[in-house]
Amino acid sequence: MRDLRRNQQTLWYALLNVSTAEDEWGNTEDIKTYGTPQEMRMSISANRGEASAQAFGADLNYDREMSTHDMNCPIDEYTHLWLDGRNPADTHNYEVAAVSRSLNCIRYAIRRVNVS
């Protein structure tokens, strides 16, 4: 009964890739890029309102929550998201603010971003 397909929405996500490069003087630096957007289905809440249970605490700034029972889900705190029918060819409109793992479920606090 958990993670019913009819309760899921399509989203796109891109994971952060970090590689190390060396310049002409031998200094190393991290080069951060995002991978190709991948499609996934997940349960996504409506916009956040007042609630009595706050799984991520009162101080974290986030707009919505996502959840999955796929414990192998690769999404982490550095992931960019495309929600609400946003085309992955455009800029992302959400990013992950926090991840909360339990024995059977992963919950994500996500926040809306305005990228120009």
Backbone as numpy.savetxt, mean C-alpha at the origin, in Angstrom:
# Nx Ny Nz CAx CAy CAz Cx Cy Cz
-15.44 -18.02 4.47 -16.26 -16.82 4.47 -15.40 -15.55 4.47
-14.18 -15.62 4.97 -13.37 -14.43 5.00 -12.81 -14.14 3.61
-12.59 -12.90 3.34 -12.05 -12.45 2.06 -12.94 -12.83 0.88
-14.23 -12.62 1.01 -15.14 -12.92 -0.09 -14.79 -12.08 -1.30
-14.82 -12.68 -2.46 -14.45 -11.99 -3.70 -15.37 -10.80 -3.96
-16.65 -10.92 -3.60 -17.57 -9.82 -3.86 -17.29 -8.59 -2.99
-16.52 -8.76 -1.91 -16.14 -7.64 -1.06 -14.82 -7.00 -1.46
-14.20 -7.53 -2.50 -12.88 -7.04 -2.91 -13.00 -6.07 -4.08
-12.01 -5.19 -4.17 -11.91 -4.23 -5.26 -10.57 -4.42 -5.95
-10.51 -4.03 -7.21 -9.27 -4.11 -7.95 -8.40 -2.90 -7.61
-7.14 -3.14 -7.37 -6.19 -2.07 -7.13 -4.90 -2.43 -7.85
-4.06 -1.44 -8.02 -2.74 -1.63 -8.60 -1.73 -1.19 -7.56
-0.59 -1.88 -7.49 0.46 -1.51 -6.53 1.82 -1.60 -7.21
2.75 -0.78 -6.73 4.13 -0.82 -7.20 5.05 -0.85 -5.98
5.94 -1.83 -5.96 6.86 -2.00 -4.84 8.13 -1.19 -5.04
8.72 -0.77 -3.93 9.97 -0.03 -3.96 11.13 -0.99 -4.22
11.97 -0.65 -5.19 13.18 -1.42 -5.48 14.38 -0.57 -5.10
15.29 -1.15 -4.33 16.50 -0.44 -3.91 17.71 -1.20 -4.45
18.54 -0.50 -5.20 19.78 -1.09 -5.69 20.95 -0.19 -5.27
22.12 -0.77 -5.20 23.31 -0.04 -4.78 24.20 0.21 -6.00
24.67 1.43 -6.13 25.57 1.78 -7.23 26.81 2.45 -6.65
27.89 2.39 -7.39 29.14 2.98 -6.96 29.53 4.08 -7.96
29.91 5.26 -7.44 30.33 6.34 -8.33 31.81 6.22 -8.65
32.34 7.19 -9.42 33.74 7.11 -9.88 34.76 7.22 -8.75
34.35 7.68 -7.57 35.26 7.81 -6.43 35.15 6.64 -5.47
34.33 5.65 -5.80 34.19 4.47 -4.96 33.14 4.59 -3.88
32.38 5.69 -3.86 31.31 5.85 -2.87 30.09 5.06 -3.34
29.44 4.41 -2.40 28.22 3.68 -2.74 27.00 4.49 -2.34
25.95 4.35 -3.12 24.70 5.04 -2.82 23.54 4.14 -3.21
22.43 4.31 -2.51 21.22 3.55 -2.82 20.43 4.28 -3.90
20.01 3.54 -4.89 19.16 4.09 -5.95 17.77 3.48 -5.75
16.78 4.33 -5.51 15.42 3.87 -5.22 14.52 4.13 -6.42
13.88 3.08 -6.90 12.93 3.18 -8.00 11.73 2.31 -7.66
10.63 2.54 -8.36 9.44 1.72 -8.17 9.28 0.80 -9.36
8.85 -0.43 -9.08 8.67 -1.43 -10.11 7.42 -1.18 -10.94
7.16 -2.08 -11.83 5.99 -2.01 -12.69 4.74 -2.28 -11.85
3.67 -1.47 -12.01 2.44 -1.72 -11.26 1.85 -3.11 -11.54
1.43 -3.76 -10.47 0.81 -5.08 -10.54 -0.64 -4.99 -10.08
-1.48 -5.81 -10.67 -2.91 -5.79 -10.32 -3.17 -6.79 -9.19
-4.12 -6.43 -8.31 -4.49 -7.28 -7.18 -5.91 -6.95 -6.77
-6.58 -7.89 -6.10 -7.90 -7.63 -5.53 -7.78 -7.74 -4.01
-8.40 -6.77 -3.31 -8.30 -6.73 -1.86 -9.52 -6.01 -1.29
-9.85 -6.29 -0.05 -10.94 -5.58 0.64 -10.45 -4.20 1.03
-11.19 -3.17 0.62 -10.80 -1.78 0.89 -11.98 -1.08 1.56
-11.72 -0.39 2.64 -12.78 0.30 3.37 -13.23 1.55 2.62
-14.36 2.06 3.04 -14.79 3.37 2.56 -13.91 4.42 3.24
-14.08 5.67 2.88 -13.28 6.71 3.54 -13.49 6.66 5.03
-12.44 6.94 5.75 -12.45 6.82 7.21 -13.28 7.92 7.85
-14.08 7.51 8.80 -14.82 8.46 9.60 -14.45 8.23 11.05
-15.29 8.59 11.95 -15.04 8.32 13.36 -15.37 6.87 13.65
-14.49 6.21 14.37 -14.71 4.82 14.74 -14.22 4.61 16.16
-14.82 3.64 16.83 -14.41 3.39 18.21 -13.14 2.55 18.26
-12.93 1.67 17.30 -11.73 0.85 17.28 -10.76 1.41 16.26
-9.58 1.77 16.71 -8.56 2.31 15.83 -7.36 1.38 15.86
-7.29 0.51 14.87 -6.27 -0.54 14.86 -4.85 0.01 14.77
-4.68 1.19 14.19 -3.35 1.74 14.01 -3.05 2.88 14.97
-3.92 3.13 15.92 -3.72 4.19 16.89 -4.34 5.50 16.45
-4.38 6.45 17.35 -5.02 7.74 17.07 -4.08 8.73 16.41
-2.79 8.52 16.49 -1.82 9.49 16.00 -1.44 9.31 14.53
-1.69 8.14 13.97 -1.31 7.87 12.59 -2.29 8.54 11.64
-1.77 9.25 10.65 -2.60 9.94 9.67 -2.86 9.00 8.49
-4.10 8.50 8.38 -4.47 7.65 7.26 -5.94 7.86 6.93
-6.31 7.55 5.68 -7.66 7.81 5.20 -8.53 6.56 5.10
-7.94 5.45 4.74 -8.69 4.23 4.52 -7.88 3.04 5.01
-8.53 1.87 5.00 -7.86 0.63 5.36 -8.08 -0.42 4.28
-7.10 -1.28 4.11 -7.21 -2.43 3.23 -6.92 -3.67 4.07
-7.46 -4.80 3.67 -7.15 -6.03 4.40 -7.13 -7.21 3.44
-6.32 -8.19 3.81 -6.23 -9.43 3.04 -5.90 -10.58 3.98
-6.30 -11.77 3.59 -5.93 -12.97 4.34 -4.81 -13.73 3.64
-4.29 -13.16 2.57 -3.13 -13.72 1.88 -1.88 -13.28 2.63
-1.33 -14.16 3.44 -0.19 -13.82 4.28 1.10 -13.66 3.48
1.08 -13.96 2.18 2.24 -13.77 1.32 2.15 -12.49 0.51
1.24 -11.61 0.85 1.05 -10.34 0.13 2.34 -9.51 0.25
2.89 -9.05 -0.87 4.17 -8.35 -0.83 4.09 -6.86 -0.48
2.91 -6.31 -0.32 2.75 -4.88 -0.06 3.34 -4.53 1.31
4.13 -3.44 1.35 4.73 -2.98 2.61 4.56 -1.46 2.74
5.25 -0.85 3.72 5.08 0.57 4.02 5.56 1.51 2.91
6.29 1.03 1.97 6.86 1.88 0.92 6.14 1.74 -0.41
5.01 1.07 -0.43 4.30 0.75 -1.66 3.42 1.90 -2.12
3.41 2.14 -3.44 2.49 3.09 -4.06 1.26 2.34 -4.54
0.07 2.99 -4.42 -1.19 2.35 -4.78 -1.99 3.21 -5.75
-2.74 2.54 -6.61 -3.69 3.18 -7.51 -5.05 2.60 -7.17
-5.94 3.40 -6.58 -7.27 2.94 -6.17 -8.37 3.73 -6.89
-9.60 3.27 -6.70 -10.79 3.94 -7.22 -10.77 4.07 -8.73
-10.32 3.02 -9.41 -10.31 3.02 -10.86 -9.21 3.85 -11.49
-8.26 4.30 -10.70 -7.14 5.11 -11.22 -6.29 4.27 -12.15
-5.94 4.82 -13.28 -5.14 4.12 -14.28 -3.67 4.08 -13.83
-3.02 2.91 -13.85 -1.62 2.85 -13.42 -0.66 3.61 -14.33
-1.14 4.06 -15.48 -0.29 4.91 -16.34 -0.20 6.32 -15.75
-1.17 6.69 -14.91 -1.15 7.98 -14.21 -0.33 7.85 -12.94
-0.18 8.95 -12.22 0.53 8.91 -10.94 -0.32 8.22 -9.87
0.32 7.65 -8.89 -0.40 6.95 -7.81 -1.22 7.95 -7.00
-2.27 7.46 -6.35 -3.10 8.36 -5.53 -3.16 7.95 -4.06
-2.55 6.84 -3.69 -2.48 6.41 -2.29 -1.11 5.80 -2.02
-0.71 5.83 -0.75 0.48 5.10 -0.33 0.21 4.48 1.04
0.94 3.44 1.36 0.74 2.70 2.60 1.39 3.46 3.75
0.62 3.70 4.80 1.12 4.42 5.98 1.62 3.46 7.05
0.97 2.29 7.20 1.36 1.32 8.21 0.81 -0.05 7.85
1.47 -1.08 8.37 1.05 -2.46 8.16 0.85 -3.10 9.52
-0.26 -3.81 9.69 -0.54 -4.52 10.93 -0.82 -5.98 10.59
0.07 -6.87 11.05 -0.07 -8.30 10.77 -0.61 -9.02 12.00
-1.51 -9.97 11.76 -1.96 -10.87 12.82 -1.73 -12.30 12.32
-2.25 -13.28 13.01 -2.03 -14.66 12.60 -2.70 -14.99 11.27
-3.86 -14.40 11.00 -4.64 -14.77 9.82 -4.88 -13.64 8.84
-4.44 -12.45 9.14 -4.84 -11.29 8.34 -3.75 -10.22 8.33
-3.70 -9.48 7.24 -2.83 -8.30 7.17 -3.73 -7.10 6.90
-3.59 -6.06 7.72 -4.34 -4.82 7.53 -3.37 -3.71 7.20
-3.79 -2.85 6.26 -2.95 -1.74 5.81 -3.68 -0.43 6.05
-3.02 0.51 6.68 -3.53 1.88 6.78 -2.96 2.61 5.56
-3.84 3.23 4.78 -3.38 3.92 3.57 -3.82 5.37 3.60
-3.02 6.23 2.99 -3.37 7.65 2.96 -3.34 8.17 1.52
-4.23 9.08 1.26 -4.33 9.69 -0.06 -3.20 10.71 -0.22
-2.62 10.75 -1.40 -1.54 11.70 -1.70 -1.88 12.44 -2.98
-1.41 13.64 -3.08 -1.55 14.44 -4.30 -0.17 14.59 -4.92
0.07 13.84 -5.98 1.35 13.85 -6.65 1.21 14.66 -7.93
2.07 15.63 -8.12 1.99 16.43 -9.36 3.14 16.13 -10.27
